[in-house]
Amino acid sequence: MIDVQSQYDHRNINIDKVGVKNIRYPITVMDRKNGVQHTVASINMYVNLPRKFKGTHMSRFIEILNEFYGHLDIREFSKILEAMQERLNAQSAHLEISFPYFIEKASPVTGTSGLMEYLCRVSGSLSHQDGYDLVVEVNVPITTVCPCSREISDHGAHNQRGMARLAVRFKKFMWIEDLVRIVEEAASCEVYSLLKRPDEKYVTEKGYENPKFVEDVVRDVAYELKQNSNITWFQVDVENFESIHNHSAYAFIERYRT
Ligand SMILES: Nc1nc2c(ncn2[C@@H]2O[C@H](COP(=O)(O)OP(=O)(O)OP(=O)(O)O)[C@@H](O)[C@H]2O)c(=O)[nH]1
């Protein structure tokens, strides 16, 4: 059978990333409370393609994934990337895994338990030139109360749900739970999946006592991360879905440990 992918391409252009995108696949994630958590990921897998080849071999990505079925977790990341590099004769390989992660959380007063969903993403690269790189990202819903609104209003203050995204590079393994906590502690109040009335009173008052701009939240997260010598790089951003404006408020910080 003719192998079209391996034919010569005359345009003389290297491709940075080529592969498969949005593969839904079962994975396991390390769960601090329960050992492991089973979830379903959306996976992207790419390699570089040298100028001389017409196409990459798409089926090999899925074959590699299937070989890791049942033990596809963050500890296997470098092995999957090595397999991609080797089987596709590539200089660089990229693996991106996005998944919902669930943490059981008790409401603040009545202690009623609920499952909070956090969208997470682990992205890894392996290249002959730059070696191995891994980034872990969490997306954490938060509540913020506007400090300005609270100051200038005779009654109340506008408050809203925001989405904070924290991405880190680190030296030693970090729990997703710890990254989520850092963000939640920087909010006016954290978000829960289940609140009874006494809890609702508590979160309303806590947010009011702790007003934050988007700038305050990203700065508080950055301040905390700068104390942590395990973290070598981070990005944090917050988007507030403003309740009094028809647009979002947004702030972003990126830092490398020098
Ligand atoms: N490279 C490439 N392949 C595509 C694309 N769209 C579909 N395919 C198909 O992906 C299929 C798998 O390709 P390969 O992995 O090279 O299949 P194969 O030759 O049987 O596998 P190997 O023997 O391992 O190379 C082929 O049938 C391609 O036609 C595309 O945009 N690019």
The ligand as a MOL file (V3000), in Angstrom:
LIG
                    3D

  0  0  0     0  0            999 V3000
M  V30 BEGIN CTAB
M  V30 COUNTS 32 34 0 0 0
M  V30 BEGIN ATOM
M  V30 1 N -0.9930 12.9810 8.0140 0
M  V30 2 C -2.3380 13.1010 7.9340 0
M  V30 3 N -3.0880 11.9540 7.9580 0
M  V30 4 C -4.4330 12.1160 7.9160 0
M  V30 5 C -5.0280 13.4010 7.8630 0
M  V30 6 N -6.3650 13.2240 7.8600 0
M  V30 7 C -6.5780 11.8910 7.9170 0
M  V30 8 N -5.4230 11.2100 7.9480 0
M  V30 9 C -5.3370 9.7440 7.9470 0
M  V30 10 O -4.7190 9.1910 9.0910 0
M  V30 11 C -4.5190 7.8140 8.7980 0
M  V30 12 C -3.4140 7.2210 9.6160 0
M  V30 13 O -2.1530 7.4840 9.0370 0
M  V30 14 P -0.8990 6.6110 9.4230 0
M  V30 15 O -0.7050 6.6670 10.8760 0
M  V30 16 O 0.2770 7.0460 8.5940 0
M  V30 17 O -1.3770 5.1520 9.0360 0
M  V30 18 P -0.5660 3.8680 8.6770 0
M  V30 19 O 0.3220 4.1660 7.4860 0
M  V30 20 O -1.5240 2.7740 8.5570 0
M  V30 21 O 0.3080 3.6450 9.9520 0
M  V30 22 P 1.9110 3.3940 10.0280 0
M  V30 23 O 2.1780 2.1440 9.2800 0
M  V30 24 O 2.1690 3.3220 11.4830 0
M  V30 25 O 2.5420 4.6000 9.3830 0
M  V30 26 C -4.3030 7.7420 7.2850 0
M  V30 27 O -5.3160 6.9550 6.7460 0
M  V30 28 C -4.4710 9.1950 6.8540 0
M  V30 29 O -5.0990 9.3230 5.6180 0
M  V30 30 C -4.2150 14.5630 7.8030 0
M  V30 31 O -4.6690 15.7130 7.7290 0
M  V30 32 N -2.8780 14.3610 7.8480 0
M  V30 END ATOM
M  V30 BEGIN BOND
M  V30 1 1 1 2
M  V30 2 2 2 3
M  V30 3 1 2 32
M  V30 4 1 3 4
M  V30 5 2 4 5
M  V30 6 1 4 8
M  V30 7 1 5 6
M  V30 8 1 5 30
M  V30 9 2 6 7
M  V30 10 1 7 8
M  V30 11 1 8 9
M  V30 12 1 9 10
M  V30 13 1 9 28
M  V30 14 1 10 11
M  V30 15 1 11 12
M  V30 16 1 11 26
M  V30 17 1 12 13
M  V30 18 1 13 14
M  V30 19 2 14 15
M  V30 20 1 14 16
M  V30 21 1 14 17
M  V30 22 1 17 18
M  V30 23 2 18 19
M  V30 24 1 18 20
M  V30 25 1 18 21
M  V30 26 1 21 22
M  V30 27 2 22 23
M  V30 28 1 22 24
M  V30 29 1 22 25
M  V30 30 1 26 27
M  V30 31 1 26 28
M  V30 32 1 28 29
M  V30 33 2 30 31
M  V30 34 1 30 32
M  V30 END BOND
M  V30 END CTAB
M  END
